Amino acid sequence: MSRNENKRLYASDPPSQASGSGVNTRAKCSACRHFYCDPKILPCLHTFCAECIQQLEQFSIQGKTAETLPEESYLRDQPSVTILCPVCDSEVDLPPAGVQGLTTNHLAVNEVFLESLLNEDCELVCDLCSEGAAKKWCNVCCVNLCEFCCQAHRRQKKTASHTTVRLQDLNGSSRIVKPIMCLLHPAEEVRLFCETCDRPVCRDCVVTGHRDHACDYAANVIHKHGDSVRELLKNVQPHVGVLERALSDIECMQQSVEVRADAVAEEVRVFAEGYIKAIEKHRDGLLNQLEELRVQKRNQLHLQRVQLEQILADVKTGVDFTERLLTSGSDLEILMAKGVAVSRLKRLLEVGYNPHPAVDDGVCFLPQERAVQSGGFEVYGVIHTRAVEPTKCSIKGEGFQVGRQGHPSEFTVICKDSAGEQMAKGGETVRISIVHKEKKDCATKAAVQDNNDGTYRVSYTPQEAGTYTVWVCVTGQHIQGSPFVLVVRSKVRKHRGVFHCCTFCSSGGQKEARCGCGGKMPGGYQGCGHGHKGHPGKPHWSCCGNLTEVSECSGPTTGTNSSRSLFRTVAL
């Protein structure tokens, strides 16, 4: 219903939230603190009045347009508008139709109606004449009736058998189903569901824009769509517990870092008491360094906490909304809000997070370690920490970009500190995730070997060809450039030559014989002489010069036009 139609529901203005502490919060808009007027569901599953959404500042306006249905073709030229949700600060895109194109939250409309029955200051208006004060409710037509319309309702043959009850008797009800009218055809009630367009429709919609589509009554298709939503909800629900436990672990780790830092500070103070001025200066320097480490780890933990809290809030919102939709919504209401709920739940499943604290309490004091001079005196004692900086870490090797199906590949992760220097020791937590972009269930296991010199050897063997996403995380944070794109090819280029050591011999001594390795002999001979006296070398492929017998040819592909013809050696 429109905002004007919703305003006619009351004879007086709806009360604000401050007017009564016992008012159901589900009937209140969190933006204006009043009862919902034309409540709309944003893609993040938060609900606001349509007018409240229109008053939000537009975050961005893009020229591209979204797909529209045939009967909404006039909206194709409308730009895409992005706003920020006032609750979760998510960037949400409005449909081409604007705010009125958002899904209506009929659960909130029902809550407002129930609250209006309990509030003595709100007098309901008759749904038929829109003038008289509503006194009764028709259980069959699901409309409010004044005394005059109620009598006329009983006199008509079609509605004479309908049962009516007083509105006061509905105060204890938890659910009152009201008919949902079509936005395109206000006189028609929405009873059908178009499988082709995946949206509820009325009879007139079926005749006009959905003539050849697969349409059926909502009661006949609710089981299929409801089961799919329940299955998706079942997959998202476990993340609530994991996120809550992760936040609890971060709190424990925060306390551990604080306790450990205080203990090290005390060690520093005791050690520094034996020195006079120079040692006191050294002590102050150590404490300042320790405080920087404390702040650094505290900030890292705080960042992880904020990220996990945001993810938890988003997951809880999705779970709570979908649970209430499935438990309290009618068949039609579930189908109308299914699209936005499924889209949000799928997006939540794609959100990656580390359920464990990515910061350790690895801070210790080494009293026997020689430090820089302080005031001309040799002093000892340094603060040691595994302060690896993930954003400074890098990767070498081609294995993180190109791979071969069924063949092992590898690359090396180089851990560095905040200054960009390579770590001298190992022991860091390096996690690798290699997932197929199209086949989400196709993940490749990666083995990480600590070289104990700040580098980590990662080896893997992809079983499927295609494009993969490679996540490289050190201490729970992405390194520079992560995630990477890995392309795994399926075909292996075979060698066209011979695995041999001397093109000169295999060609019968021809001067113009050439080998893919590019080696030459003196005297004007083009062929390589590896294996002859004065030309030491190793056996290699004549087509590309590769030294490994079991390998892929890296020379020109078959059919390549080249001014330089490669000589293919023959077996002697």
C-alpha positions as CSV (number, residue, x, y, z in Angstrom):
1,M,0.0,0.0,0.0
2,S,1.2,3.6,-0.5
3,R,2.1,5.9,2.3
4,N,-1.2,7.9,1.9
5,E,-3.2,4.7,2.1
6,N,-1.3,3.6,5.2
7,K,-2.0,7.0,6.8
8,R,-5.7,6.6,6.3
9,L,-5.5,3.5,8.6
10,Y,-5.4,5.9,11.6
11,A,-7.8,8.6,12.7
12,S,-4.9,10.2,14.6
13,D,-1.1,10.4,14.1
14,P,0.7,7.2,15.2
15,P,2.5,7.6,18.5
16,S,6.3,7.9,18.7
17,Q,8.4,5.2,20.4
18,A,9.0,7.4,23.4
19,S,5.2,7.5,24.1
20,G,5.2,4.0,25.4
21,S,8.0,1.7,26.5
22,G,5.9,-1.5,26.0
23,V,5.2,-1.0,22.3
24,N,6.4,-3.8,20.0
25,T,9.7,-2.6,18.4
26,R,8.9,-4.7,15.3
27,A,6.1,-2.3,14.5
28,K,8.4,0.7,14.7
29,C,10.8,2.2,12.1
30,S,14.3,2.6,13.5
31,A,14.7,5.8,11.5
32,C,11.6,7.9,12.4
33,R,10.7,6.0,15.6
34,H,7.1,5.8,14.5
35,F,4.9,3.0,13.4
36,Y,5.8,1.8,9.9
37,C,4.2,3.5,7.0
38,D,4.6,1.4,3.8
39,P,7.6,-0.6,5.2
40,K,10.2,-1.6,2.6
41,I,12.9,-4.3,2.9
42,L,16.4,-3.2,1.9
43,P,18.8,-5.9,0.4
44,C,20.5,-6.0,3.8
45,L,17.2,-7.2,5.3
46,H,16.6,-4.1,7.4
47,T,13.2,-2.5,7.1
48,F,12.3,1.2,7.0
49,C,9.4,3.4,6.0
50,A,9.3,4.2,2.3
51,E,9.5,7.9,3.0
52,C,12.4,7.4,5.4
53,I,14.4,5.6,2.7
54,Q,13.6,8.4,0.2
55,Q,15.1,10.9,2.7
56,L,18.4,9.0,2.9
57,E,21.3,10.7,1.2
58,Q,22.3,8.9,-2.1
59,F,25.7,7.3,-1.8
60,S,26.3,7.1,-5.6
61,I,24.5,7.2,-8.9
62,Q,25.7,5.0,-11.7
63,G,24.7,5.1,-15.3
64,K,24.2,1.4,-15.8
65,T,20.7,0.0,-15.4
66,A,19.3,-3.2,-14.0
67,E,17.3,-5.8,-15.8
68,T,13.5,-5.2,-15.8
69,L,10.5,-7.3,-16.7
70,P,8.5,-6.6,-19.8
71,E,5.8,-4.7,-18.0
72,E,8.5,-2.5,-16.4
73,S,10.4,-1.7,-19.6
74,Y,9.9,2.0,-19.0
75,L,12.3,1.7,-16.1
76,R,15.3,0.5,-18.1
77,D,16.7,4.0,-18.7
78,Q,16.6,4.8,-15.0
79,P,20.1,5.1,-13.4
80,S,21.1,2.7,-10.5
81,V,21.1,4.5,-7.1
82,T,23.1,3.3,-4.1
83,I,22.3,4.4,-0.5
84,L,23.8,3.5,2.9
85,C,21.7,1.5,5.4
86,P,21.3,3.6,8.6
87,V,21.7,0.4,10.7
88,C,24.6,-1.5,9.3
89,D,26.1,1.0,6.9
90,S,25.9,-1.5,4.0
91,E,25.9,-0.1,0.5
92,V,22.5,-1.2,-1.1
93,D,21.4,-0.6,-4.6
94,L,17.8,0.5,-5.2
95,P,15.8,-1.1,-8.0
96,P,15.1,0.8,-11.2
97,A,11.6,1.6,-9.9
98,G,13.2,3.4,-6.9
99,V,11.9,2.9,-3.3
100,Q,8.5,1.6,-4.4
101,G,10.3,-1.2,-6.3
102,L,11.6,-2.6,-3.0
103,T,9.9,-5.6,-1.4
104,T,7.1,-4.7,1.0
105,N,7.5,-6.1,4.5
106,H,4.0,-7.5,5.1
107,L,5.2,-8.9,8.5
108,A,5.8,-5.4,9.7
109,V,2.4,-4.3,8.3
110,N,0.8,-7.0,10.4
111,E,2.7,-5.9,13.5
112,V,1.5,-2.3,13.0
113,F,-2.1,-3.5,12.6
114,L,-1.9,-5.5,15.8
115,E,-0.4,-2.6,17.7
116,S,-3.1,-0.3,16.5
117,L,-5.7,-2.6,18.1
118,L,-3.9,-2.3,21.5
119,N,-3.5,1.5,21.3
120,E,-6.6,3.4,22.4
121,D,-5.4,6.5,20.7
122,C,-5.5,4.9,17.2
123,E,-8.9,4.5,15.7
124,L,-9.0,2.2,12.6
125,V,-10.8,3.3,9.5
126,C,-13.2,1.0,7.5
127,D,-11.4,-0.6,4.5
128,L,-14.6,-0.4,2.3
129,C,-15.9,3.1,2.7
130,S,-12.7,4.7,4.1
131,E,-14.9,7.0,6.2
132,G,-16.5,5.2,9.2
133,A,-14.6,4.0,12.2
134,A,-13.9,0.3,11.9
135,K,-15.6,-1.9,14.5
136,K,-15.4,-5.4,13.2
137,W,-13.2,-7.7,11.1
138,C,-14.2,-10.1,8.4
139,N,-12.3,-13.4,8.7
140,V,-13.0,-14.3,5.1
141,C,-12.4,-11.0,3.3
142,C,-9.7,-10.0,5.9
143,V,-10.9,-6.3,5.9
144,N,-12.0,-3.8,8.6
145,L,-15.7,-2.9,8.6
146,C,-17.7,-0.1,10.1
147,E,-21.2,-0.8,11.5
148,F,-22.9,0.3,8.2
149,C,-20.6,-1.7,6.0
150,C,-20.9,-4.7,8.3
151,Q,-24.7,-4.7,7.9
152,A,-24.3,-4.3,4.1
153,H,-21.8,-7.2,4.2
154,R,-24.4,-9.5,5.8
155,R,-27.1,-8.5,3.4
156,Q,-25.2,-9.4,0.2
157,K,-25.6,-13.0,-1.0
158,K,-21.8,-13.5,-1.6
159,T,-20.8,-12.3,1.8
160,A,-23.8,-13.3,3.9
161,S,-22.1,-16.4,5.3
162,H,-18.9,-14.6,6.2
163,T,-18.0,-14.5,9.9
164,T,-17.2,-11.2,11.5
165,V,-15.6,-10.5,14.9
166,R,-15.1,-7.4,17.0
167,L,-11.8,-5.7,16.7
168,Q,-11.4,-5.8,20.4
169,D,-11.5,-9.6,20.3
170,L,-8.4,-9.6,18.1
171,N,-6.2,-8.0,20.7
172,G,-4.7,-11.3,21.8
173,S,-4.0,-12.5,18.2
174,S,-0.4,-13.0,17.1
175,R,-1.1,-13.1,13.4
176,I,-3.8,-11.5,11.2
177,V,-3.5,-12.2,7.5
178,K,-4.6,-9.3,5.3
179,P,-5.0,-9.6,1.5
180,I,-2.0,-8.4,-0.5
181,M,-3.1,-6.3,-3.5
182,C,-1.1,-6.1,-6.8
183,L,0.9,-2.9,-7.3
184,L,0.2,-2.9,-11.0
185,H,-3.5,-3.9,-10.7
186,P,-4.7,-2.5,-7.3
187,A,-8.1,-4.1,-7.7
188,E,-6.7,-7.6,-7.9
189,E,-5.3,-9.7,-5.0
190,V,-2.0,-11.4,-5.4
191,R,-2.6,-15.2,-5.3
192,L,-0.4,-16.7,-8.0
193,F,3.4,-17.2,-8.4
194,C,5.3,-17.0,-11.7
195,E,8.0,-19.6,-11.7
196,T,9.5,-18.1,-14.9
197,C,10.0,-14.6,-13.4
198,D,10.3,-15.9,-9.8
199,R,7.8,-13.4,-8.4
200,P,4.2,-13.3,-7.1
201,V,1.5,-12.1,-9.5
202,C,-2.2,-11.5,-9.8
203,R,-4.7,-12.8,-12.4
204,D,-4.4,-9.7,-14.5
205,C,-0.6,-10.0,-14.5
206,V,-0.8,-13.6,-15.8
207,V,-3.0,-12.4,-18.7
208,T,-0.8,-9.3,-19.6
209,G,2.8,-9.9,-18.9
210,H,3.1,-13.6,-17.9
211,R,0.8,-15.2,-20.5
212,D,3.2,-18.0,-21.5
213,H,5.0,-18.3,-18.2
214,A,4.7,-21.2,-15.7
215,C,2.3,-19.8,-13.1
216,D,0.7,-21.6,-10.2
217,Y,-1.1,-20.8,-7.0
218,A,1.2,-19.8,-4.1
219,A,0.0,-22.7,-1.9
220,N,1.1,-25.2,-4.6
221,V,4.7,-23.9,-4.9
222,I,5.5,-22.8,-1.3
223,H,6.9,-26.2,-0.4
224,K,9.6,-26.2,-3.0
225,H,10.7,-22.6,-2.5
226,G,10.3,-22.7,1.3
227,D,12.5,-25.8,1.5
228,S,15.3,-24.1,-0.5
229,V,15.2,-21.1,1.8
230,R,15.3,-23.4,4.9
231,E,18.3,-25.3,3.5
232,L,20.1,-22.1,2.9
233,L,19.3,-20.8,6.4
234,K,20.5,-24.1,7.8
235,N,23.9,-23.5,6.2
236,V,24.2,-19.9,7.5
237,Q,23.0,-20.6,11.1
238,P,26.2,-22.3,12.3
239,H,28.2,-19.1,11.5
240,V,26.6,-17.3,14.4
241,G,28.1,-19.6,17.0
242,V,31.5,-19.6,15.3
243,L,31.6,-15.8,15.2
244,E,30.5,-15.5,18.8
245,R,33.2,-18.0,19.9
246,A,35.8,-16.1,17.8
247,L,34.9,-12.8,19.5
248,S,35.3,-14.5,22.8
249,D,38.7,-15.9,21.9
250,I,39.8,-12.4,20.9
251,E,38.8,-11.1,24.3
252,C,40.9,-13.8,25.9
253,M,43.8,-13.1,23.7
254,Q,43.5,-9.4,24.4
255,Q,43.9,-10.1,28.1
256,S,46.8,-12.4,27.5
257,V,48.6,-9.8,25.4
258,E,48.1,-7.2,28.2
259,V,49.3,-9.5,30.9
260,R,52.3,-10.6,28.9
261,A,53.2,-7.0,28.0
262,D,53.0,-6.0,31.7
263,A,55.2,-8.9,32.7
264,V,57.9,-8.0,30.1
265,A,57.7,-4.4,31.3
266,E,58.5,-5.4,34.8
267,E,61.5,-7.5,33.6
268,V,62.8,-4.5,31.8
269,R,62.5,-2.3,34.9
270,V,64.3,-4.7,37.1
271,F,67.1,-5.2,34.7
272,A,67.5,-1.4,34.2
273,E,67.9,-0.7,37.9
274,G,71.6,-1.7,37.8
275,Y,72.5,1.0,35.4
276,I,72.7,4.8,36.1
277,K,72.0,7.4,33.5
278,A,72.9,5.5,30.3
279,I,71.0,2.5,31.5
280,E,68.0,4.5,32.5
281,K,67.9,6.0,29.0
282,H,68.1,2.5,27.5
283,R,65.3,1.4,29.8
284,D,63.1,4.2,28.6
285,G,63.8,3.3,25.1
286,L,62.9,-0.3,25.7
287,L,59.6,0.7,27.4
288,N,58.7,2.9,24.5
289,Q,59.3,0.1,22.1
290,L,57.3,-2.3,24.2
291,E,54.4,0.2,24.3
292,E,54.5,0.5,20.5
293,L,54.2,-3.3,20.3
294,R,51.4,-3.3,22.8
295,V,49.5,-0.6,20.8
296,Q,50.2,-2.4,17.5
297,K,48.9,-5.7,18.8
298,R,46.0,-4.0,20.5
299,N,45.0,-2.2,17.3
300,Q,45.3,-5.4,15.3
301,L,43.0,-7.3,17.7
302,H,40.6,-4.3,17.7
303,L,40.5,-4.4,13.9
304,Q,39.7,-8.1,13.9
305,R,37.1,-7.6,16.6
306,V,35.4,-4.9,14.6
307,Q,35.4,-7.0,11.4
308,L,34.0,-10.0,13.2
309,E,31.4,-8.0,15.0
310,Q,30.2,-6.5,11.7
311,I,30.1,-10.0,10.1
312,L,28.2,-11.3,13.1
313,A,25.7,-8.5,13.0
314,D,25.1,-9.1,9.3
315,V,24.7,-12.9,9.8
316,K,22.4,-12.4,12.8
317,T,20.2,-10.0,10.8
318,G,20.0,-12.5,7.9
319,V,19.2,-15.4,10.2
320,D,16.7,-13.6,12.4
321,F,14.8,-12.1,9.4
322,T,14.7,-15.4,7.5
323,E,13.7,-17.4,10.6
324,R,10.8,-14.9,11.4
325,L,9.8,-15.0,7.7
326,L,9.6,-18.8,7.6
327,T,7.9,-19.1,11.0
328,S,5.5,-16.1,11.0
329,G,5.0,-15.4,7.3
330,S,2.3,-16.7,5.2
331,D,3.0,-18.6,2.0
332,L,2.6,-15.6,-0.1
333,E,4.7,-13.4,2.2
334,I,7.5,-16.0,2.2
335,L,7.4,-16.0,-1.6
336,M,7.4,-12.2,-1.9
337,A,10.4,-11.8,0.4
338,K,12.2,-15.0,-0.7
339,G,14.3,-13.3,-3.3
340,V,15.8,-10.6,-1.1
341,A,16.4,-13.1,1.7
342,V,18.0,-15.7,-0.5
343,S,20.3,-13.1,-2.1
344,R,21.4,-11.9,1.3
345,L,22.0,-15.3,2.7
346,K,24.1,-16.4,-0.3
347,R,26.2,-13.2,0.0
348,L,26.8,-13.9,3.7
349,L,28.0,-17.5,2.8
350,E,30.6,-16.0,0.6
351,V,32.1,-13.8,3.3
352,G,35.4,-15.2,4.5
353,Y,36.7,-14.7,8.0
354,N,39.3,-16.2,10.4
355,P,37.6,-17.7,13.5
356,H,40.8,-17.6,15.5
357,P,42.8,-14.6,16.7
358,A,45.4,-13.6,14.1
359,V,47.7,-12.0,16.7
360,D,49.8,-13.9,19.2
361,D,51.3,-12.7,22.5
362,G,54.8,-13.5,21.2
363,V,56.6,-10.7,23.1
364,C,59.7,-11.5,25.2
365,F,62.7,-9.8,26.6
366,L,66.2,-11.1,25.9
367,P,68.5,-9.7,28.6
368,Q,71.7,-11.2,27.2
369,E,71.3,-9.8,23.7
370,R,73.6,-6.8,23.0
371,A,71.8,-3.6,22.1
372,V,73.0,-0.4,20.6
373,Q,75.1,1.9,22.7
374,S,73.4,4.3,25.1
375,G,75.3,7.3,26.2
376,G,78.6,5.7,25.2
377,F,78.0,2.5,27.2
378,E,77.5,-1.0,26.0
379,V,74.1,-2.0,27.1
380,Y,72.2,-5.3,26.8
381,G,68.6,-6.3,26.6
382,V,66.3,-6.1,23.6
383,I,62.6,-6.6,23.0
384,H,62.0,-9.5,20.6
385,T,58.7,-10.1,18.8
386,R,57.7,-12.0,15.7
387,A,56.4,-8.7,14.2
388,V,55.7,-9.9,10.7
389,E,53.8,-7.4,8.6
390,P,51.4,-9.3,6.2
391,T,51.1,-6.3,3.8
392,K,54.9,-6.4,3.3
393,C,55.0,-10.1,2.6
394,S,55.5,-11.2,-1.0
395,I,55.5,-14.3,-3.3
396,K,58.0,-15.6,-5.8
397,G,57.6,-18.4,-8.3
398,E,55.1,-18.9,-11.1
399,G,53.1,-21.5,-9.2
400,F,50.6,-19.0,-7.8
401,Q,49.6,-17.8,-11.3
402,V,50.0,-20.7,-13.7
403,G,49.5,-24.4,-13.0
404,R,48.9,-27.7,-14.8
405,Q,46.1,-30.2,-14.2
406,G,47.4,-33.2,-12.4
407,H,51.0,-31.8,-12.1
408,P,52.6,-30.5,-8.9
409,S,53.3,-26.8,-8.7
410,E,54.8,-24.7,-6.0
411,F,55.6,-21.1,-5.0
412,T,57.4,-19.5,-2.1
413,V,55.9,-17.1,0.5
414,I,58.5,-14.6,1.8
415,C,57.6,-13.1,5.2
416,K,58.9,-9.6,5.9
417,D,58.6,-7.1,8.8
418,S,57.2,-3.6,8.8
419,A,60.4,-2.3,7.3
420,G,60.3,-4.6,4.4
421,E,63.2,-6.8,5.6
422,Q,62.9,-10.6,5.4
423,M,62.3,-12.3,8.7
424,A,65.3,-14.3,9.8
425,K,63.2,-17.0,11.5
426,G,60.2,-19.1,10.8
427,G,57.2,-20.1,12.9
428,E,54.6,-17.8,11.4
429,T,51.1,-19.0,10.7
430,V,50.7,-19.3,6.9
431,R,47.4,-20.4,5.6
432,I,46.7,-21.1,1.9
433,S,43.3,-21.6,0.3
434,I,43.0,-22.6,-3.4
435,V,39.4,-22.7,-4.6
436,H,37.9,-23.1,-8.1
437,K,36.0,-20.0,-9.1
438,E,33.2,-22.0,-10.9
439,K,33.2,-25.1,-8.8
440,K,33.0,-23.9,-5.2
441,D,33.2,-27.5,-3.9
442,C,36.5,-28.1,-5.8
443,A,39.3,-27.0,-3.5
444,T,42.9,-27.9,-3.8
445,K,44.9,-28.8,-0.7
446,A,48.1,-27.0,-0.3
447,A,51.1,-28.2,1.8
448,V,53.1,-25.4,3.5
449,Q,56.7,-26.2,4.5
450,D,58.5,-23.8,6.9
451,N,62.1,-23.3,5.7
452,N,63.0,-21.6,9.1
453,D,64.5,-18.6,7.3
454,G,61.4,-16.5,6.9
455,T,60.3,-18.3,3.7
456,Y,57.6,-20.9,3.3
457,R,57.4,-23.4,0.4
458,V,53.8,-24.0,-0.8
459,S,53.2,-27.1,-3.0
460,Y,49.9,-28.2,-4.5
461,T,48.5,-30.4,-7.3
462,P,45.3,-29.2,-9.0
463,Q,43.0,-31.9,-10.2
464,E,40.6,-29.7,-12.2
465,A,41.4,-27.2,-15.0
466,G,40.1,-23.7,-14.9
467,T,40.5,-20.5,-12.9
468,Y,41.2,-20.6,-9.2
469,T,41.3,-18.0,-6.4
470,V,44.4,-18.3,-4.2
471,W,44.1,-16.8,-0.7
472,V,47.5,-16.3,1.0
473,C,47.2,-15.2,4.7
474,V,49.9,-14.7,7.2
475,T,48.8,-14.4,10.9
476,G,45.2,-14.3,9.6
477,Q,45.7,-11.3,7.3
478,H,46.0,-11.2,3.5
479,I,49.5,-10.5,2.1
480,Q,50.2,-8.0,-0.6
481,G,48.2,-8.8,-3.7
482,S,46.0,-11.6,-2.1
483,P,43.8,-13.1,-3.3
484,F,45.6,-14.1,-6.5
485,V,44.2,-15.5,-9.7
486,L,45.5,-19.0,-10.7
487,V,45.0,-20.4,-14.2
488,V,45.3,-24.2,-14.4
489,R,45.6,-25.5,-17.9
490,S,44.5,-29.0,-18.9
491,K,46.6,-29.9,-21.9
492,V,50.4,-30.6,-21.7
493,R,52.5,-29.5,-24.7
494,K,54.6,-32.5,-25.7
495,H,58.1,-32.3,-27.0
496,R,58.6,-32.4,-30.8
497,G,62.3,-33.1,-30.6
498,V,64.6,-35.7,-29.1
499,F,66.0,-35.8,-25.6
500,H,69.6,-35.7,-26.7
501,C,72.9,-34.1,-25.9
502,C,74.3,-33.3,-29.3
503,T,72.5,-31.9,-32.4
504,F,75.8,-32.0,-34.3
505,C,75.9,-35.8,-34.1
506,S,72.3,-36.5,-34.7
507,S,72.3,-34.4,-37.9
508,G,75.2,-36.2,-39.4
509,G,77.5,-33.3,-39.0
510,Q,75.5,-30.7,-40.9
511,K,76.7,-27.1,-40.4
512,E,73.2,-25.6,-40.6
513,A,71.7,-27.9,-38.0
514,R,70.1,-25.9,-35.2
515,C,68.9,-26.8,-31.7
516,G,66.2,-25.1,-29.6
517,C,68.7,-24.6,-26.8
518,G,70.6,-22.0,-28.9
519,G,74.0,-23.6,-28.4
520,K,76.7,-23.3,-31.1
521,M,80.1,-24.9,-32.0
522,P,83.1,-23.1,-33.3
523,G,83.9,-23.1,-37.0
524,G,80.6,-21.8,-38.2
525,Y,78.5,-24.8,-37.1
526,Q,75.1,-23.9,-35.8
527,G,74.3,-27.1,-34.0
528,C,75.1,-27.4,-30.3
529,G,78.0,-29.6,-29.3
530,H,77.1,-30.4,-25.7
531,G,78.8,-33.6,-24.8
532,H,81.8,-33.1,-27.1
533,K,85.2,-32.2,-25.9
534,G,85.4,-28.6,-25.0
535,H,81.5,-28.3,-25.0
536,P,80.5,-29.8,-21.7
537,G,76.7,-29.9,-21.1
538,K,73.8,-31.9,-20.1
539,P,71.2,-34.0,-22.1
540,H,68.4,-31.7,-23.2
541,W,65.4,-31.6,-25.6
542,S,66.4,-30.5,-29.1
543,C,63.1,-28.6,-29.6
544,C,63.3,-26.3,-26.6
545,G,66.5,-26.9,-24.7
546,N,64.7,-28.1,-21.6
547,L,67.1,-30.1,-19.3
548,T,64.3,-32.2,-17.7
549,E,63.2,-35.3,-19.6
550,V,59.8,-35.5,-18.0
551,S,58.6,-31.9,-18.7
552,E,56.5,-29.7,-20.9
553,C,57.8,-28.3,-24.1
554,S,58.4,-24.6,-23.8
555,G,59.4,-24.0,-27.5
556,P,57.2,-22.7,-30.3
557,T,53.9,-24.4,-30.8
558,T,53.2,-26.6,-33.8
559,G,52.3,-24.5,-36.9
560,T,54.0,-21.4,-35.7
561,N,55.6,-19.5,-38.6
562,S,59.2,-18.6,-37.7
563,S,62.0,-17.4,-39.8
564,R,64.3,-19.7,-37.8
565,S,63.6,-23.4,-38.4
566,L,64.5,-25.6,-35.4
567,F,66.3,-28.8,-36.3
568,R,64.7,-31.9,-34.8
569,T,67.3,-34.4,-33.9
570,V,66.9,-38.1,-34.7
571,A,67.8,-41.1,-32.7
572,L,71.3,-42.5,-33.7
